[in-house]
Amino acid sequence: MTRLFSIGILALSSTRLLAQDKKTDSIIPYSFHFQQTLVTQWHPDFSAKYSGTNSFLTHEKSATSITSTVYAGIRPLKNLELYINPELAGGQGLSHATGIAGFPNGETFRVGNPTPTIYLARAYAQYTIPLTAHTETDDDDLNNVAGQTPTHYLRFIGGKYCLADFFDQNVYSHDPRTQFLNWSLMSNAAWDYPADVRGYTIALTIQYRKDNWQIQAATSLEPTTANGPTLNYHYGQSNGEVVEVTHTHTLNHYAGNVRVMVFINQAPMGNYNEAVKVAVDTPNISAVGRDGHTKYGFGINIDQEITNNGGAFLKASWNDGHNETWAYTEIDQTISMGWLQNGQCWHRAQDNAGVALVVNGISKDHRNYLAAGGTGFMVGDGQLNYAPEMIAEVFYQCNITRLHIALSPDYQFVLHPAYNSDRGPVNILGIRTRVAF
């Protein structure tokens, strides 16, 4: 890990020296960045009438996760960009990342092994066909080579990446490394987006943009098993499709975005009603999986700048909930809202603070399955006294800009964890440390 950190600093230093060449004043056609994020969380004991296989533990020690990512990109041709992201991840989440559908740490995975592991997170190509001579400046950023981008274009993105890199974006609530930590606030959580256990898939995305409108669609691979590490290359039997329309606007001179998506996934998902029907004792969703089962739904995602230093967001999503969750988390309906505030008002312009509320729900079929003692890969207390899962999160990000370090204390309140009014509430305290170059 130390070696990876040192390589990132040295490579970035070289990049900056080249990029600051005042003689040419040219934009170097490549990008290099590095980030490392550690999240430590702990909760005091809470009451529970009973616990099951996937219950959030009433008593446990603190848990820490770590991710380190190298973002490397190059533009070998005028309209072609190539990106690669080696990544290291390790540690674990509270209760082995189970027991709360809107899990409190978006930086952890359910891989079952806390040992830090290096793997290839992303490797993809992006080709843009300009449809106008008008351009706008694109600054250097994570997986974004600086340059001029046409305001009207057709773009193809293919390879290995996370679908949430391009879909369901939100200015104020999307990145658990710099914004809210909760899974329900990273993405519209009822979108069970195709991904392996670490969040990545093989996909093809097509984007069409004209001025302040964009429509994009993607097709991708699903994992072979629910929450599995291996992708299923039998595309005709297992795949995910998503279409999203985005409109960018100004309201009283403040910027905002409205996004609407629809999706459908096909995989050998088990059916909740069937699992309950055939069970002799405890229903087992994995025992009734068949090719051809689908999950469909939609999502709405809005972010709006309200003042010069702050903005609000609102998200809502739904899926049919007949078949098991396959890749993301066990949420069939969700609505979230919140506010992100820049610290300029208190003379800390480099800082940010946020507050958000989430309400998560599941379908009637899903409720009956959990009440009968069934479990998914995320929740399952052995019984269920159903109530919507409600979560509040507040954080403060203190940026030490000279050292490129950000410290973020975080608090989350979870009422009815895993939709069970017989357990909780849970108070979760955390601290996030991030180094980025």
LINLIN-V742434 format. One record per helix or strand. SS is the DSSP state (@ for helix, = for strand). FROM is the first residue (numbers start at 0). TO is the last residue. If there is no record, write none. Layout:
BEGIN
[[SS | FROM | TO] [SS | FROM | TO]]
END
This chain:
BEGIN
[[@ | 1 | 18] [= | 29 | 42] [= | 47 | 47] [= | 62 | 76] [= | 79 | 90] [@ | 93 | 96] [= | 116 | 129] [= | 134 | 137] [= | 140 | 140] [= | 143 | 143] [= | 146 | 149] [= | 151 | 160] [@ | 162 | 164] [@ | 182 | 185] [= | 200 | 209] [= | 212 | 219] [= | 222 | 222] [= | 230 | 230] [= | 238 | 250] [= | 253 | 266] [= | 270 | 270] [@ | 271 | 277] [@ | 284 | 287] [= | 292 | 304] [= | 309 | 318] [= | 322 | 322] [= | 332 | 341] [@ | 342 | 345] [= | 351 | 360] [@ | 363 | 370] [= | 385 | 385] [= | 388 | 399] [@ | 400 | 402] [= | 404 | 414] [@ | 416 | 418] [= | 419 | 419] [= | 422 | 422] [= | 425 | 435]]
END
